[in-house]
Structure formats: structure tokens, C-alpha cells
Amino acid sequence: MKDLFDTTRIKNMSLRNRFVRSATWEGMAEEDGGCTRRLINLMTTLAAGGVGMIITGHAYVQKIGQAGPWQLGAYDDRFIPGFRQLTESVHDKGGVIVMQLAHAGMFADPHLIGELPLAPSDIAEYTANTPREMAPLEIKEVIKAFGAAAKRAKEAGFDGVQIHSAHGYLLNQFLSPAFNKRKDKYGGTIQNRTRIHIEILREMRTRVGVDFPILAKINSQDYLDGGLSVEDALEASLILQKEGIDAVELSGGTGASGKLRPVRKAIVHEEDEAYFKEEAGRFKARLDIPIILVGGIRSFQVANRIISEEMADYIAMSRPFIREPDLINRWRSGNYEKARCLSDNKCFIPIRNGKGVYCVVDKEIKSKRRTKRDESDENR
């Protein structure tokens, strides 16, 4: 029977357990996307905390693809030395780290990129400003940008890369009929809507070789009218598998999906957890490559059931590691108490204010404890 603490491999990556830190916008990069000491410290702490594989926050491959401030960038060679410091620090703690590569497409921030965002089609339903439909040459430029970014990641010592095709970002936009209304070879059938992914994967392989792990993050469905369906998401994943993708992380929803967006609140009971597990079972039954499942997993028992019942091969979490970077070491020690994350999304507040990601609740608790200690010392 599979165990959460099995040592496994994804291509040539050896993972010490089946836990993955899913990509998380840290808000700790330089304004131009460069790596910082704060970001290195955060990743090093996660590695020391026992997580099997760390996936960085989404790193934009073109300036026009930047989603938000203080986001990691992978669009220029000048970032490689800083990335190398990051990977060496993680490796020193026995960790494995993968860079997530992304392009926000129509959800890029116009104030940061200084122009209208690009998109597969010029639809106006989901953004304040109608994006500009990409010309064929611009699609080719994006493909080359993903390949160049993958090469930078390899040169900097990352153990692999992940193609971000979820949550409404550009590659998800190409997959989704809600966003993609194109009439050329990149629109229409699911095979055509997957074409840019295949061309990116092939471009990456020419840059990094056949042995370098390349993963993909994909929506199980968009939860939008006319959006990506489970059936099409599965077909796209089968196409990616045939083309040589090494693992698929399964998520779902977009920023426009309301209560069914990727980062959900009110995860209180075990039945609230793992909200993409049914879809994961369908993917696991059809795909031969590893399936990584993300989405509201908070309990050791739920994670163990997902692995033992073979709904997925790896458990990915994001917000729990913001509050408890050492969660996996705690569970490994035999303390199976549920993750202390309240799923309140308050961790987004400091990111948007330029302070970087942290658990607001945990910081408040620790601050109150310090105040009480200080008052106690004064009264002695």
C-alpha cells in the first residue's frame, strides 16, 4: 500500500515524501521580479520543514504577462544568480524545488505592464478593459519565452519546472472555450486549444533536454458557463502525457468562478476538503503519469485516504504551509492534528500591501503572547 512518506521519483527527481508545496504568490520578489533574501529564507524554511517538493510562486515569462506586484520574474538572464542562491539554499536543507512558469494573459495588471493585456480572444466579460487578441507572431513569442525561462530555471539549479495552465491564466485561457473564441489552429477543438501547450513543451525540451522534469498544472474544470469541462481537461492531459509531460497537478476554478474559485474559504469539516478529489479519481484512472492533487486539504487522514485509495499520487497544499512551514515534520513525528490554517484568506492582505505572505492570525496570536510576557515581566 502506498504511504504518504514513501520515497518516490518524478523522472530524475527523488522526493522524500508525497507532500508538495503548491505554487503560492509570495509577494516577496523585487519590483522587477528578482529574487530576494526574504524569498530565499521562506523557501529554505519550507525545505527544513520537511515538504517533499516545493513549487515556487508563479514566475512570469514575459513582462506583459505579469499578474501582480512583487511577483517572481523569469524573463531575463540577470535573475539567474539570485535563483541559484535560492536553489542552493533549498538543496542544503535536503529539499527539491521546481519553478512554476506563467503568463497571466488577460488577467495581467495593465498598470504594471503599461499596456492592454494579451489574450487568446478579445472578449470583455471578465476584465475591466477588453484585452487584445494575440496575433500568431505573439503566440510564437510566448512559446519561446516559456522555453527561455525553462532554460534559466535549469541553469539556476531548479530541479524542474511547472507549466501553469490553471486558474484563468493565459494557458488556461487557451484551453477554455469561455476565453478562447479563435478560428485558427489554436481554437475550436480541444486538440487545437491544447496546441500552444504542446508547442511550449517541445520548445522547452529543445532548451533543457529530455531528462529535465517538466510538470503541468491544469484546471479539472473552470466552473464557468461555457468554460473548460472535466472531459476536455482530461483529454488535454492525455495529449500532454503523450507529448512527454512528467506529472500533472490538478486544480480548478478561476478568479471569475465565484465561490468555486481555486482558493476557497470555510474549510471546516473533512468533507469540505480536497474539493477536486472526484475529478482526480477520473484523471488517475486514465493517466499513467503521477497526479498531484491540490485544493483545501487540511487533515492528515484525508491526505492518507487520497493516497491509499489511489485517487492521486501526491498531496499539494498552499495556505497550510503559510501558517505552518514545518507541518510535514509535525505529521511525520506522529502529531496528526489537523493543519492550523483557518482558510480565511487573510494571508492575501499583507501580500497586497507589499509586506510579503504571512499568516495574519498566527502573527496576531504571537504578538499577544509577547505582550502578555512583557506585562508579566514588568509585574515581577
TITOR-41615 format. One record per residue (C-alpha): residue in three letters; x, y, z negated. Coordinates in Angstrom, 3 decimals. Layout:
! TITOR-41615
<rec code="ALA" px="X" py="Y" pz="Z"/>
...
***
This chain:
! TITOR-41615
<rec code="MET" px="0.000" py="0.000" pz="0.000"/>
<rec code="LYS" px="1.229" py="3.493" pz="0.834"/>
<rec code="ASP" px="2.275" py="5.643" pz="-2.109"/>
<rec code="LEU" px="2.443" py="9.429" pz="-2.484"/>
<rec code="PHE" px="6.093" py="9.151" pz="-3.495"/>
<rec code="ASP" px="7.231" py="6.922" pz="-0.657"/>
<rec code="THR" px="10.341" py="7.996" pz="1.209"/>
<rec code="THR" px="9.318" py="8.407" pz="4.843"/>
<rec code="ARG" px="10.597" py="9.739" pz="8.154"/>
<rec code="ILE" px="9.236" py="12.036" pz="10.816"/>
<rec code="LYS" px="11.623" py="11.467" pz="13.708"/>
<rec code="ASN" px="15.049" py="12.101" pz="12.099"/>
<rec code="MET" px="13.703" py="13.972" pz="9.039"/>
<rec code="SER" px="13.837" py="11.966" pz="5.827"/>
<rec code="LEU" px="11.147" py="13.112" pz="3.383"/>
<rec code="ARG" px="11.383" py="12.244" pz="-0.317"/>
<rec code="ASN" px="7.587" py="12.099" pz="-0.736"/>
<rec code="ARG" px="4.360" py="12.675" pz="1.188"/>
<rec code="PHE" px="3.735" py="16.219" pz="-0.061"/>
<rec code="VAL" px="4.051" py="19.172" pz="2.318"/>
<rec code="ARG" px="4.028" py="22.865" pz="1.538"/>
<rec code="SER" px="1.766" py="24.110" pz="4.304"/>
<rec code="ALA" px="2.711" py="27.361" pz="6.030"/>
<rec code="THR" px="1.884" py="30.349" pz="3.833"/>
<rec code="TRP" px="2.164" py="34.036" pz="4.707"/>
<rec code="GLU" px="4.633" py="35.142" pz="2.047"/>
<rec code="GLY" px="4.816" py="38.863" pz="2.916"/>
<rec code="MET" px="8.476" py="38.868" pz="1.875"/>
<rec code="ALA" px="10.289" py="39.491" pz="5.157"/>
<rec code="GLU" px="11.918" py="42.728" pz="6.215"/>
<rec code="GLU" px="9.762" py="45.145" pz="8.189"/>
<rec code="ASP" px="11.356" py="43.854" pz="11.414"/>
<rec code="GLY" px="10.816" py="40.208" pz="10.415"/>
<rec code="GLY" px="14.262" py="39.452" pz="8.985"/>
<rec code="CYS" px="14.864" py="37.056" pz="6.112"/>
<rec code="THR" px="15.281" py="38.446" pz="2.577"/>
<rec code="ARG" px="16.752" py="37.252" pz="-0.695"/>
<rec code="ARG" px="13.232" py="37.103" pz="-2.181"/>
<rec code="LEU" px="12.133" py="34.717" pz="0.551"/>
<rec code="ILE" px="15.226" py="32.556" pz="0.089"/>
<rec code="ASN" px="14.588" py="32.388" pz="-3.651"/>
<rec code="LEU" px="10.957" py="31.389" pz="-3.105"/>
<rec code="MET" px="11.843" py="28.568" pz="-0.710"/>
<rec code="THR" px="14.656" py="27.363" pz="-2.948"/>
<rec code="THR" px="12.269" py="27.221" pz="-5.901"/>
<rec code="LEU" px="9.837" py="25.143" pz="-3.849"/>
<rec code="ALA" px="12.614" py="22.737" pz="-2.883"/>
<rec code="ALA" px="13.690" py="22.419" pz="-6.516"/>
<rec code="GLY" px="10.035" py="21.815" pz="-7.431"/>
<rec code="GLY" px="10.031" py="18.528" pz="-5.556"/>
<rec code="VAL" px="7.921" py="19.157" pz="-2.445"/>
<rec code="GLY" px="8.800" py="16.740" pz="0.348"/>
<rec code="MET" px="8.731" py="19.173" pz="3.271"/>
<rec code="ILE" px="8.457" py="22.962" pz="3.284"/>
<rec code="ILE" px="6.886" py="24.731" pz="6.255"/>
<rec code="THR" px="7.635" py="28.447" pz="6.396"/>
<rec code="GLY" px="5.021" py="31.127" pz="6.829"/>
<rec code="HIS" px="4.132" py="31.831" pz="10.465"/>
<rec code="ALA" px="7.100" py="33.393" pz="12.275"/>
<rec code="TYR" px="6.147" py="35.449" pz="15.313"/>
<rec code="VAL" px="7.959" py="34.606" pz="18.542"/>
<rec code="GLN" px="7.265" py="37.950" pz="20.266"/>
<rec code="LYS" px="6.840" py="41.410" pz="18.784"/>
<rec code="ILE" px="3.440" py="41.667" pz="20.453"/>
<rec code="GLY" px="2.411" py="38.545" pz="18.532"/>
<rec code="GLN" px="2.871" py="39.963" pz="15.018"/>
<rec code="ALA" px="-0.163" py="39.325" pz="12.818"/>
<rec code="GLY" px="0.692" py="41.332" pz="9.724"/>
<rec code="PRO" px="3.294" py="43.358" pz="7.816"/>
<rec code="TRP" px="6.373" py="41.775" pz="6.238"/>
<rec code="GLN" px="5.813" py="38.681" pz="8.374"/>
<rec code="LEU" px="8.769" py="36.492" pz="9.244"/>
<rec code="GLY" px="10.067" py="37.001" pz="12.781"/>
<rec code="ALA" px="11.794" py="34.527" pz="15.100"/>
<rec code="TYR" px="12.072" py="36.663" pz="18.231"/>
<rec code="ASP" px="15.731" py="37.736" pz="18.052"/>
<rec code="ASP" px="19.114" py="36.041" pz="17.590"/>
<rec code="ARG" px="20.115" py="38.605" pz="14.979"/>
<rec code="PHE" px="17.903" py="36.783" pz="12.451"/>
<rec code="ILE" px="19.879" py="33.527" pz="12.660"/>
<rec code="PRO" px="22.461" py="34.318" pz="9.906"/>
<rec code="GLY" px="19.696" py="35.109" pz="7.408"/>
<rec code="PHE" px="17.788" py="31.973" pz="8.383"/>
<rec code="ARG" px="20.964" py="29.962" pz="7.896"/>
<rec code="GLN" px="21.286" py="31.216" pz="4.322"/>
<rec code="LEU" px="17.699" py="30.112" pz="3.768"/>
<rec code="THR" px="18.118" py="26.597" pz="5.137"/>
<rec code="GLU" px="21.409" py="26.019" pz="3.327"/>
<rec code="SER" px="19.860" py="27.049" pz="0.026"/>
<rec code="VAL" px="16.907" py="24.695" pz="0.524"/>
<rec code="HIS" px="19.181" py="21.831" pz="1.552"/>
<rec code="ASP" px="21.324" py="22.384" pz="-1.534"/>
<rec code="LYS" px="18.219" py="21.525" pz="-3.597"/>
<rec code="GLY" px="17.532" py="18.375" pz="-1.587"/>
<rec code="GLY" px="14.723" py="19.964" pz="0.412"/>
<rec code="VAL" px="13.613" py="19.732" pz="4.029"/>
<rec code="ILE" px="12.396" py="22.880" pz="5.776"/>
<rec code="VAL" px="10.513" py="23.415" pz="9.043"/>
<rec code="MET" px="9.873" py="26.789" pz="10.684"/>
<rec code="GLN" px="6.325" py="27.473" pz="11.848"/>
<rec code="LEU" px="6.334" py="29.389" pz="15.140"/>
<rec code="ALA" px="3.324" py="31.511" pz="16.015"/>
<rec code="HIS" px="1.760" py="34.211" pz="18.148"/>
<rec code="ALA" px="-1.336" py="35.992" pz="16.855"/>
<rec code="GLY" px="-2.777" py="36.764" pz="20.282"/>
<rec code="MET" px="-5.914" py="38.896" pz="19.970"/>
<rec code="PHE" px="-5.510" py="38.966" pz="16.184"/>
<rec code="ALA" px="-2.139" py="40.726" pz="16.342"/>
<rec code="ASP" px="-2.129" py="44.014" pz="14.442"/>
<rec code="PRO" px="-2.400" py="46.882" pz="17.005"/>
<rec code="HIS" px="-0.837" py="49.335" pz="14.537"/>
<rec code="LEU" px="2.252" py="47.132" pz="14.163"/>
<rec code="ILE" px="2.699" py="46.158" pz="17.803"/>
<rec code="GLY" px="1.841" py="49.603" pz="19.190"/>
<rec code="GLU" px="-0.425" py="48.382" pz="21.979"/>
<rec code="LEU" px="-3.507" py="46.307" pz="22.691"/>
<rec code="PRO" px="-3.059" py="42.651" pz="21.719"/>
<rec code="LEU" px="-2.890" py="39.914" pz="24.329"/>
<rec code="ALA" px="-5.432" py="37.090" pz="24.590"/>
<rec code="PRO" px="-6.439" py="34.316" pz="26.989"/>
<rec code="SER" px="-9.529" py="36.382" pz="27.899"/>
<rec code="ASP" px="-10.690" py="39.941" pz="27.310"/>
<rec code="ILE" px="-13.612" py="39.155" pz="25.031"/>
<rec code="ALA" px="-14.779" py="41.716" pz="22.485"/>
<rec code="GLU" px="-16.789" py="39.710" pz="19.955"/>
<rec code="TYR" px="-14.087" py="39.061" pz="17.353"/>
<rec code="THR" px="-11.936" py="42.183" pz="17.140"/>
<rec code="ALA" px="-12.444" py="45.929" pz="16.818"/>
<rec code="ASN" px="-10.623" py="46.520" pz="20.108"/>
<rec code="THR" px="-11.076" py="44.350" pz="23.187"/>
<rec code="PRO" px="-7.761" py="42.550" pz="23.822"/>
<rec code="ARG" px="-6.040" py="42.477" pz="27.180"/>
<rec code="GLU" px="-6.344" py="39.258" pz="29.192"/>
<rec code="MET" px="-2.941" py="37.709" pz="29.788"/>
<rec code="ALA" px="-1.546" py="37.632" pz="33.296"/>
<rec code="PRO" px="0.155" py="34.382" pz="34.435"/>
<rec code="LEU" px="3.583" py="36.011" pz="34.050"/>
<rec code="GLU" px="2.781" py="36.946" pz="30.449"/>
<rec code="ILE" px="1.819" py="33.345" pz="29.732"/>
<rec code="LYS" px="5.203" py="32.239" pz="31.079"/>
<rec code="GLU" px="6.918" py="34.814" pz="28.854"/>
<rec code="VAL" px="5.129" py="33.438" pz="25.786"/>
<rec code="ILE" px="6.183" py="29.897" pz="26.701"/>
<rec code="LYS" px="9.811" py="30.970" pz="26.998"/>
<rec code="ALA" px="9.560" py="32.906" pz="23.720"/>
<rec code="PHE" px="8.436" py="29.783" pz="21.854"/>
<rec code="GLY" px="11.333" py="27.845" pz="23.359"/>
<rec code="ALA" px="13.886" py="30.504" pz="22.443"/>
<rec code="ALA" px="12.516" py="30.686" pz="18.885"/>
<rec code="ALA" px="12.796" py="26.913" pz="18.510"/>
<rec code="LYS" px="16.434" py="27.095" pz="19.598"/>
<rec code="ARG" px="17.106" py="29.810" pz="16.987"/>
<rec code="ALA" px="15.496" py="27.650" pz="14.307"/>
<rec code="LYS" px="17.706" py="24.697" pz="15.209"/>
<rec code="GLU" px="20.854" py="26.848" pz="15.290"/>
<rec code="ALA" px="19.943" py="28.214" pz="11.841"/>
<rec code="GLY" px="19.735" py="24.721" pz="10.345"/>
<rec code="PHE" px="15.983" py="24.185" pz="10.140"/>
<rec code="ASP" px="15.041" py="20.508" pz="10.132"/>
<rec code="GLY" px="12.271" py="21.021" pz="12.678"/>
<rec code="VAL" px="9.674" py="23.461" pz="13.976"/>
<rec code="GLN" px="5.889" py="23.535" pz="13.925"/>
<rec code="ILE" px="3.787" py="24.997" pz="16.753"/>
<rec code="HIS" px="0.927" py="26.983" pz="15.196"/>
<rec code="SER" px="-2.252" py="26.232" pz="17.155"/>
<rec code="ALA" px="-4.828" py="26.764" pz="14.410"/>
<rec code="HIS" px="-6.801" py="29.444" pz="12.548"/>
<rec code="GLY" px="-7.663" py="31.540" pz="15.593"/>
<rec code="TYR" px="-4.119" py="32.442" pz="16.645"/>
<rec code="LEU" px="-3.089" py="32.577" pz="20.302"/>
<rec code="LEU" px="-2.642" py="28.864" pz="20.995"/>
<rec code="ASN" px="-5.892" py="28.060" pz="19.199"/>
<rec code="GLN" px="-7.473" py="30.788" pz="21.356"/>
<rec code="PHE" px="-6.361" py="28.919" pz="24.471"/>
<rec code="LEU" px="-7.832" py="25.648" pz="23.154"/>
<rec code="SER" px="-11.143" py="27.193" pz="22.110"/>
<rec code="PRO" px="-13.981" py="27.858" pz="24.612"/>
<rec code="ALA" px="-15.134" py="30.646" pz="22.301"/>
<rec code="PHE" px="-11.970" py="32.591" pz="23.138"/>
<rec code="ASN" px="-10.846" py="31.110" pz="26.459"/>
<rec code="LYS" px="-13.024" py="32.066" pz="29.448"/>
<rec code="ARG" px="-10.272" py="31.744" pz="32.053"/>
<rec code="LYS" px="-10.955" py="30.402" pz="35.546"/>
<rec code="ASP" px="-7.362" py="29.446" pz="36.373"/>
<rec code="LYS" px="-5.336" py="26.378" pz="35.399"/>
<rec code="TYR" px="-5.275" py="27.482" pz="31.732"/>
<rec code="GLY" px="-9.065" py="27.497" pz="31.329"/>
<rec code="GLY" px="-12.060" py="25.216" pz="31.755"/>
<rec code="THR" px="-11.417" py="21.572" pz="30.847"/>
<rec code="ILE" px="-9.688" py="20.600" pz="27.616"/>
<rec code="GLN" px="-6.768" py="19.377" pz="29.734"/>
<rec code="ASN" px="-6.386" py="22.875" pz="31.199"/>
<rec code="ARG" px="-6.871" py="24.562" pz="27.824"/>
<rec code="THR" px="-4.082" py="22.383" pz="26.415"/>
<rec code="ARG" px="-1.735" py="23.195" pz="29.308"/>
<rec code="ILE" px="0.109" py="26.056" pz="27.560"/>
<rec code="HIS" px="0.878" py="23.728" pz="24.633"/>
<rec code="ILE" px="2.415" py="21.149" pz="26.950"/>
<rec code="GLU" px="4.485" py="23.778" pz="28.714"/>
<rec code="ILE" px="5.677" py="25.154" pz="25.360"/>
<rec code="LEU" px="6.577" py="21.670" pz="24.156"/>
<rec code="ARG" px="8.530" py="20.961" pz="27.341"/>
<rec code="GLU" px="10.302" py="24.329" pz="27.115"/>
<rec code="MET" px="11.236" py="23.601" pz="23.505"/>
<rec code="ARG" px="12.624" py="20.186" pz="24.438"/>
<rec code="THR" px="14.914" py="21.751" pz="27.048"/>
<rec code="ARG" px="16.242" py="24.068" pz="24.310"/>
<rec code="VAL" px="16.504" py="21.718" pz="21.288"/>
<rec code="GLY" px="16.739" py="18.214" pz="22.755"/>
<rec code="VAL" px="14.668" py="15.077" pz="22.268"/>
<rec code="ASP" px="15.788" py="14.318" pz="18.698"/>
<rec code="PHE" px="14.760" py="17.591" pz="17.054"/>
<rec code="PRO" px="11.376" py="17.235" pz="15.278"/>
<rec code="ILE" px="8.543" py="19.305" pz="16.764"/>
<rec code="LEU" px="5.218" py="19.308" pz="14.934"/>
<rec code="ALA" px="1.896" py="20.979" pz="15.709"/>
<rec code="LYS" px="-0.810" py="22.493" pz="13.508"/>
<rec code="ILE" px="-4.234" py="22.241" pz="15.093"/>
<rec code="ASN" px="-7.818" py="23.008" pz="14.161"/>
<rec code="SER" px="-10.038" py="19.974" pz="13.709"/>
<rec code="GLN" px="-12.787" py="22.386" pz="14.803"/>
<rec code="ASP" px="-13.300" py="26.149" pz="14.825"/>
<rec code="TYR" px="-16.680" py="26.387" pz="13.048"/>
<rec code="LEU" px="-17.711" py="28.983" pz="15.645"/>
<rec code="ASP" px="-20.565" py="28.895" pz="18.135"/>
<rec code="GLY" px="-19.058" py="27.524" pz="21.307"/>
<rec code="GLY" px="-15.694" py="27.020" pz="19.616"/>
<rec code="LEU" px="-13.275" py="24.108" pz="19.627"/>
<rec code="SER" px="-15.094" py="20.842" pz="18.823"/>
<rec code="VAL" px="-13.737" py="17.812" pz="16.985"/>
<rec code="GLU" px="-13.894" py="15.804" pz="20.210"/>
<rec code="ASP" px="-11.837" py="18.346" pz="22.163"/>
<rec code="ALA" px="-9.383" py="18.834" pz="19.286"/>
<rec code="LEU" px="-8.813" py="15.072" pz="19.226"/>
<rec code="GLU" px="-8.352" py="14.977" pz="22.998"/>
<rec code="ALA" px="-5.823" py="17.819" pz="22.801"/>
<rec code="SER" px="-3.925" py="15.946" pz="20.083"/>
<rec code="LEU" px="-3.837" py="12.789" pz="22.208"/>
<rec code="ILE" px="-2.391" py="14.848" pz="25.054"/>
<rec code="LEU" px="0.231" py="16.313" pz="22.713"/>
<rec code="GLN" px="1.089" py="12.838" pz="21.437"/>
<rec code="LYS" px="1.614" py="11.603" pz="24.996"/>
<rec code="GLU" px="3.931" py="14.564" pz="25.611"/>
<rec code="GLY" px="6.044" py="13.725" pz="22.566"/>
<rec code="ILE" px="4.805" py="15.798" pz="19.610"/>
<rec code="ASP" px="6.111" py="14.202" pz="16.409"/>
<rec code="ALA" px="3.275" py="14.906" pz="13.937"/>
<rec code="VAL" px="0.005" py="16.830" pz="13.721"/>
<rec code="GLU" px="-1.138" py="18.911" pz="10.755"/>
<rec code="LEU" px="-4.930" py="19.071" pz="10.687"/>
<rec code="SER" px="-6.745" py="22.204" pz="9.535"/>
<rec code="GLY" px="-9.857" py="24.064" pz="10.691"/>
<rec code="GLY" px="-11.713" py="27.341" pz="10.994"/>
<rec code="THR" px="-10.638" py="30.855" pz="11.916"/>
<rec code="GLY" px="-10.735" py="34.258" pz="10.300"/>
<rec code="ALA" px="-14.120" py="34.730" pz="12.000"/>
<rec code="SER" px="-15.623" py="31.490" pz="10.639"/>
<rec code="GLY" px="-17.213" py="32.964" pz="7.507"/>
<rec code="LYS" px="-17.391" py="30.556" pz="4.560"/>
<rec code="LEU" px="-15.877" py="27.828" pz="6.735"/>
<rec code="ARG" px="-12.618" py="29.684" pz="7.259"/>
<rec code="PRO" px="-9.305" py="27.882" pz="6.527"/>
<rec code="VAL" px="-8.780" py="29.444" pz="3.077"/>
<rec code="ARG" px="-11.946" py="28.624" pz="1.161"/>
<rec code="LYS" px="-12.932" py="29.642" pz="-2.351"/>
<rec code="ALA" px="-14.779" py="27.886" pz="-5.207"/>
<rec code="ILE" px="-12.922" py="24.567" pz="-5.036"/>
<rec code="VAL" px="-14.152" py="23.306" pz="-8.404"/>
<rec code="HIS" px="-15.012" py="19.617" pz="-8.110"/>
<rec code="GLU" px="-13.230" py="16.757" pz="-6.367"/>
<rec code="GLU" px="-15.988" py="16.642" pz="-3.748"/>
<rec code="ASP" px="-15.070" py="20.252" pz="-2.833"/>
<rec code="GLU" px="-11.538" py="19.196" pz="-1.971"/>
<rec code="ALA" px="-9.992" py="18.013" pz="1.295"/>
<rec code="TYR" px="-12.658" py="19.659" pz="3.415"/>
<rec code="PHE" px="-11.254" py="18.268" pz="6.669"/>
<rec code="LYS" px="-10.909" py="14.669" pz="5.467"/>
<rec code="GLU" px="-13.723" py="13.259" pz="7.614"/>
<rec code="GLU" px="-12.127" py="14.681" pz="10.745"/>
<rec code="ALA" px="-8.734" py="13.403" pz="9.572"/>
<rec code="GLY" px="-10.109" py="9.871" pz="9.448"/>
<rec code="ARG" px="-11.172" py="10.150" pz="13.090"/>
<rec code="PHE" px="-7.769" py="11.502" pz="14.130"/>
<rec code="LYS" px="-5.941" py="8.838" pz="12.126"/>
<rec code="ALA" px="-7.937" py="6.096" pz="13.851"/>
<rec code="ARG" px="-6.909" py="7.308" pz="17.326"/>
<rec code="LEU" px="-3.414" py="8.746" pz="16.954"/>
<rec code="ASP" px="-0.185" py="6.809" pz="16.417"/>
<rec code="ILE" px="1.815" py="9.799" pz="15.135"/>
<rec code="PRO" px="1.722" py="10.984" pz="11.499"/>
<rec code="ILE" px="-1.274" py="13.052" pz="10.380"/>
<rec code="ILE" px="-0.722" py="15.796" pz="7.793"/>
<rec code="LEU" px="-3.945" py="16.889" pz="6.077"/>
<rec code="VAL" px="-4.395" py="20.353" pz="4.581"/>
<rec code="GLY" px="-7.491" py="22.045" pz="3.147"/>
<rec code="GLY" px="-8.344" py="22.545" pz="-0.509"/>
<rec code="ILE" px="-6.556" py="19.541" pz="-2.015"/>
<rec code="ARG" px="-6.108" py="20.156" pz="-5.740"/>
<rec code="SER" px="-6.221" py="16.767" pz="-7.512"/>
<rec code="PHE" px="-3.646" py="14.009" pz="-7.610"/>
<rec code="GLN" px="-6.471" py="11.474" pz="-7.482"/>
<rec code="VAL" px="-7.862" py="12.974" pz="-4.265"/>
<rec code="ALA" px="-4.405" py="13.075" pz="-2.681"/>
<rec code="ASN" px="-3.758" py="9.478" pz="-3.706"/>
<rec code="ARG" px="-7.087" py="8.333" pz="-2.259"/>
<rec code="ILE" px="-6.410" py="10.048" pz="1.075"/>
<rec code="ILE" px="-3.092" py="8.230" pz="1.414"/>
<rec code="SER" px="-4.182" py="4.833" pz="0.046"/>
<rec code="GLU" px="-7.308" py="4.798" pz="2.252"/>
<rec code="GLU" px="-5.170" py="5.889" pz="5.222"/>
<rec code="MET" px="-7.157" py="8.986" pz="6.101"/>
<rec code="ALA" px="-3.802" py="10.764" pz="6.579"/>
<rec code="ASP" px="-0.083" py="10.163" pz="6.137"/>
<rec code="TYR" px="0.869" py="13.387" pz="4.323"/>
<rec code="ILE" px="-0.808" py="15.811" pz="1.918"/>
<rec code="ALA" px="-0.329" py="19.521" pz="2.628"/>
<rec code="MET" px="-1.121" py="22.297" pz="0.168"/>
<rec code="SER" px="-0.555" py="26.038" pz="0.112"/>
<rec code="ARG" px="-2.161" py="28.023" pz="-2.697"/>
<rec code="PRO" px="-1.408" py="25.463" pz="-5.454"/>
<rec code="PHE" px="2.318" py="25.982" pz="-4.852"/>
<rec code="ILE" px="1.945" py="29.747" pz="-5.272"/>
<rec code="ARG" px="0.952" py="29.234" pz="-8.887"/>
<rec code="GLU" px="2.958" py="26.031" pz="-9.499"/>
<rec code="PRO" px="6.021" py="25.637" pz="-7.281"/>
<rec code="ASP" px="7.004" py="22.658" pz="-9.463"/>
<rec code="LEU" px="3.623" py="20.900" pz="-9.129"/>
<rec code="ILE" px="5.082" py="17.835" pz="-7.421"/>
<rec code="ASN" px="7.704" py="17.334" pz="-10.115"/>
<rec code="ARG" px="4.898" py="17.569" pz="-12.703"/>
<rec code="TRP" px="2.843" py="14.933" pz="-10.933"/>
<rec code="ARG" px="5.893" py="12.739" pz="-10.452"/>
<rec code="SER" px="6.570" py="12.911" pz="-14.214"/>
<rec code="GLY" px="3.138" py="11.368" pz="-14.879"/>
<rec code="ASN" px="1.214" py="14.540" pz="-15.745"/>
<rec code="TYR" px="-1.644" py="14.199" pz="-13.246"/>
<rec code="GLU" px="-3.609" py="17.208" pz="-14.421"/>
<rec code="LYS" px="-5.280" py="18.996" pz="-11.515"/>
<rec code="ALA" px="-3.367" py="21.853" pz="-9.875"/>
<rec code="ARG" px="-3.977" py="25.057" pz="-11.821"/>
<rec code="CYS" px="-4.843" py="27.093" pz="-8.711"/>
<rec code="LEU" px="-8.304" py="28.689" pz="-9.074"/>
<rec code="SER" px="-8.759" py="29.160" pz="-5.306"/>
<rec code="ASP" px="-9.805" py="32.773" pz="-5.920"/>
<rec code="ASN" px="-7.610" py="34.200" pz="-3.124"/>
<rec code="LYS" px="-6.295" py="36.953" pz="-5.381"/>
<rec code="CYS" px="-2.818" py="35.986" pz="-4.159"/>
<rec code="PHE" px="-3.580" py="37.913" pz="-0.955"/>
<rec code="ILE" px="-3.759" py="41.200" pz="-2.872"/>
<rec code="PRO" px="-0.033" py="41.641" pz="-3.602"/>
<rec code="ILE" px="0.884" py="40.494" pz="-0.084"/>
<rec code="ARG" px="-1.200" py="43.230" pz="1.494"/>
<rec code="ASN" px="0.340" py="45.759" pz="-0.887"/>
<rec code="GLY" px="3.881" py="44.856" pz="0.105"/>
<rec code="LYS" px="4.737" py="43.031" pz="-3.116"/>
<rec code="GLY" px="5.006" py="39.544" pz="-1.681"/>
<rec code="VAL" px="2.941" py="36.497" pz="-2.551"/>
<rec code="TYR" px="2.399" py="35.505" pz="-6.180"/>
<rec code="CYS" px="-0.414" py="34.210" pz="-8.363"/>
<rec code="VAL" px="-2.123" py="37.250" pz="-9.870"/>
<rec code="VAL" px="-3.887" py="35.182" pz="-12.553"/>
<rec code="ASP" px="-0.680" py="33.477" pz="-13.667"/>
<rec code="LYS" px="1.171" py="36.792" pz="-13.820"/>
<rec code="GLU" px="-1.607" py="38.316" pz="-15.948"/>
<rec code="ILE" px="-1.529" py="35.358" pz="-18.358"/>
<rec code="LYS" px="2.241" py="35.581" pz="-18.745"/>
<rec code="SER" px="2.053" py="39.346" pz="-19.240"/>
<rec code="LYS" px="-0.493" py="38.930" pz="-22.061"/>
<rec code="ARG" px="1.711" py="36.307" pz="-23.708"/>
<rec code="ARG" px="4.707" py="38.632" pz="-23.624"/>
<rec code="THR" px="2.636" py="41.442" pz="-25.123"/>
<rec code="LYS" px="1.486" py="39.190" pz="-27.968"/>
<rec code="ARG" px="5.074" py="38.069" pz="-28.641"/>
<rec code="ASP" px="6.258" py="41.674" pz="-28.708"/>
<rec code="GLU" px="3.473" py="42.639" pz="-31.097"/>
<rec code="SER" px="4.286" py="39.654" pz="-33.311"/>
<rec code="ASP" px="7.984" py="40.620" pz="-33.398"/>
<rec code="GLU" px="7.066" py="44.174" pz="-34.388"/>
<rec code="ASN" px="4.880" py="42.961" pz="-37.251"/>
<rec code="ARG" px="7.530" py="40.752" pz="-38.804"/>
***
